[in-house]
Amino acid sequence: MNADPKDLPEAVNIPELSYKEVIEMAYYGAQVIHPKTIKPLQNKNIPLNVKNFLDVQLPGTVITSKNPHHLPQLLYISATRY
């Protein structure tokens, strides 16, 4: 997703991302996938399907070596919760 739907209800699914983009997102704070998880998959060109484990019927994101076109704007929100 382009944002955490708990923080931004307008968040949209990103159907496809490249390994490079996912590593960069993780570096800048995305917490769904650790960058060290992606590198071995990238080295062997193994695609990763990321799905919502609470509702597997929802569309997920496929992470591959391809560079997708027309990505939605990624949103980063930082806040301190009390």
C-alpha distance (Angstrom), angle and dihedral (degrees) to the residues before:
residue distance angle dihedral
M1 . . .
N2 3.75 . .
A3 3.84 91.1 .
D4 3.78 140.2 2.6
P5 3.83 105.2 -79.1
K6 3.82 89.7 -147.9
D7 3.81 88.1 63.3
L8 3.80 99.0 31.4
P9 3.83 116.7 29.0
E10 3.84 90.4 -167.8
A11 3.83 91.1 65.4
V12 3.80 114.0 133.8
N13 3.78 132.2 -151.9
I14 3.81 118.6 -104.8
P15 3.82 104.6 -145.1
E16 3.81 96.8 -163.1
L17 3.81 137.5 19.1
S18 3.78 135.1 170.9
Y19 3.80 124.3 -119.0
K20 3.81 89.2 -113.4
E21 3.81 92.7 54.8
V22 3.80 93.0 47.7
I23 3.82 92.3 49.6
E24 3.80 89.7 50.0
M25 3.82 92.3 47.9
A26 3.81 90.6 50.2
Y27 3.80 90.7 48.4
Y28 3.80 89.8 55.2
G29 3.79 94.6 48.4
A30 3.80 111.9 -77.7
Q31 3.79 103.5 145.0
V32 3.80 103.2 -165.8
I33 3.82 96.0 86.4
H34 3.78 129.3 24.5
P35 3.84 113.7 -133.0
K36 3.82 91.3 -127.3
T37 3.81 88.4 60.9
I38 3.80 92.9 58.0
K39 3.81 100.6 48.0
P40 3.87 97.0 68.7
L41 3.82 89.8 47.5
Q42 3.79 90.1 49.2
N43 3.82 91.6 49.1
K44 3.84 91.1 55.0
N45 3.84 94.8 34.3
I46 3.82 91.7 -121.7
P47 3.83 114.1 160.7
L48 3.81 118.4 -130.8
N49 3.80 122.5 -148.2
V50 3.80 112.1 -154.7
K51 3.81 113.5 -160.8
N52 3.78 137.9 172.1
F53 3.81 104.2 -101.6
L54 3.82 91.3 -155.9
D55 3.82 92.3 57.5
V56 3.80 114.2 16.3
Q57 3.83 90.3 -179.6
L58 3.81 89.9 73.0
P59 3.80 115.9 94.5
G60 3.77 114.4 -97.2
T61 3.78 136.9 -164.7
V62 3.80 125.9 -93.6
I63 3.80 115.1 -148.7
T64 3.81 114.1 -155.8
S65 3.80 141.7 143.9
K66 3.83 91.5 -93.0
N67 3.79 118.7 103.1
P68 3.82 106.4 -128.4
H69 3.78 122.3 -141.6
H70 3.79 128.1 -133.5
L71 3.79 101.2 23.5
P72 3.80 117.5 -175.7
Q73 3.78 117.1 -115.7
L74 3.79 111.0 -82.5
L75 3.78 114.6 -130.3
Y76 3.77 126.5 -153.9
I77 3.77 119.5 -167.8
S78 3.77 121.1 -176.1
A79 3.76 120.4 -167.0
T80 3.76 140.4 150.9
R81 3.76 113.5 -125.0
Y82 3.78 119.2 -152.1
